[in-house]
Amino acid sequence: MDFGSVWAATEDCQRLGLTKSIGVSNFSCKKLADILTLAKILPAVNQVEFNPLWNQKKLREYCKANGVLLIGYSPLGASGTLWASSRVVENEVLKEIAEAKGKIVAQICLKWAFEEGVGVIVKSFNVERMKQNLEILDWSLSEEECKRIGDLPQSRGCTGESFVSENRQSRSFGMGKFDYIFILKNSLES
């Protein structure tokens, strides 16, 4: 894919007033660096998987140093998705911190992301959970609690395998009105 041409067209959309801001999704440091070298308008955001078990520290630091806001999806580990996992909400360290604070694991995850300066995308249709998501602003995690979270073993939740066909090229998913096609060139890291 010619990211340069795509980015130039995206910048044109913003200049024409078709969008207020432009950004990228799932860009590694390398891909982001490539865009930054030719961008006339910097990406406002880079949306990536982000949670205590995949904290993207290097990417987070790179984005911050370059004025790009990191936005995290799957802050609780993506239960209910194709790559579903409950490994975040069942993590013992996070459970211990939640119990000590009188909170739930979801609130610990969201508060940690907030304190790390990462915007998060939360998804809930449950009114009680929506309220709980907002109840993270009147308390803090201690330095020790942040260190314990930061020291958790890291592994990506979404490996991309569910988006790749048996011949390792692509897979199409019918999604109602839309048909999403995901293409894997060499690897998710390239």
ABEGO torsion letter per residue (X at the ends): XBAAAAAAAAAAAAAAGABABBBBBGBBAAAAAAAAAABABBBABBBBBBBAABAGAAAAAAAAAAGBBBBBBGAAGGBGBAABBAAAAABAAAAAAAAAAGBBAAAAAAAAAAAAGBBBBBBBABAAAAAAAAAAAABBBBAAAAAAAAABBBBBABAGAAABBAAGABBBBBBEABBBBBBBBABAAX
